[in-house]
């Protein structure tokens, strides 16, 4: 009964959010490099955790137990320097409280003992929100029809919220005294809401017959949301001989079960002159392109991955090394829009792509190999200290896309490096663990979406995007409690 009450209580708290990253596989503290987090290992580390990333390690658990792990407090920030122009940075910060994992295991005795574990995990992949504006007077439009500096107003908004919830069931048993095997199945529910908006407006300095200044207006709004349900399987192996411990996991690609998506898009262009020479004077383009599409097919993919770890016992502690390989994912559409009554009005040929191309939300992933190291040390008879470092390489590569059409749902484009420092207090009936989670990432190749430094007719008033720098930082306090039932 107590285990059931704990599960219900913390499942309610899972509805809160915290900032993480959306193009990195080891972003969460619950990963093979998170040596501090109970059970977040591939090789046997004599831990008290009850839900292991390697299901074969469940064979070493011979007691019924329950665990609650989470980042009790976490602060995160993302800053893109000159994100939409010189001095126009894009910033997003968050501070949240949330548990991340509830797990338990049940051991079955007998001539062939084995252990079954189950868990509910929540991974708040991304919570990003930023806005920026340039309101100034400078030369935007060609002097042949609008001499002098014009009034210009450019605005940009980006929202990206992604959450994943998983239900995991695993089983592990000892095949021999040294060899353990395990298998797990994980059902994954992923939800994402992605919103990108910008507008660029300039007043033409040549008045109309009524004495009013005409307006050149460019607007783009795109809102996409989807949920996807999939399942993946993992096979695990553990081999132990004396002080040496080896672990291996093979995780299948995510298999599609179901998914649905909605899109709302609006694109407006008014009085944009497509030529500034004398013979083309007066030639302007105005059009509407908008669509609302419901119940579209949504697909989310994760690749095959292979993890390997080695742990070595020394007097009073353990050294740990882990690596995991993630295969590539070829370009595909997260959301498949339909063609229909999209563009209103006559526009030049090839000026605008079809709805199925313009409104798609797409994804592609490069191969990634992550590494982690950790160490534990007995500080007191009932207190063990932990330290771990691990990489979190980015898989998002814009150069892998076939064309520039559509939208990319990622926000993070940088490698992240994580550090964990904490301690575990062991008692007869429970283990209590706490520690700090630190992460830092930076890149100098973060591509702007718009650039309000140099808007003009040739670039449709959105400027010429260039690479700039971006960095991410987060710090969190983790608390974990394991109770022996």
Buried (B, 14 or more C-beta within 10 A) or exposed (E): EEBEEBBEEBBEBBEEBBBBBBBBBBBBBBBBBBBBBBBBBBBBBEBBBBBBBBBBBBBBBEEBBBBBBBBBBBBBBBBBBBBBBEEBBBBBBBEBBBBBBBBBBBBEEEEEEBBBBBBBBBBBBBBBBBBBBBEBEBBBBBEEBBEEBBBBBBBBBBBBBBBBBBBBBBBBBBEEEEBBBBBBBBBBBBBBBBBBBBBBBBBBBEEEEEEEBBEBBBBBBBBBBBBBBBBBBBBBBBBBEEEEBBBBBEBBBBEBEEBBBBBBBBBBBBBBBBBBEEEEEEEBBBBBBBBEBEEBBBBBBBBBBBBBBBBBBEEEBBBBBBBBBBBBBEEBBBBBBBEEEBBEEEBEEEEBBBBBBBBBBBBBBBEBEBBBBBBBBEEEEEEBBBBBBBBBBBBBBEEBBEEEBBBBBBBBBBBBBBBBBBBBEBEEEBBBBBBEBBBBBBBEEBEBBBBBBBBBBEBBBBBEBEEBBBBBBBBBBBBBBBBBE
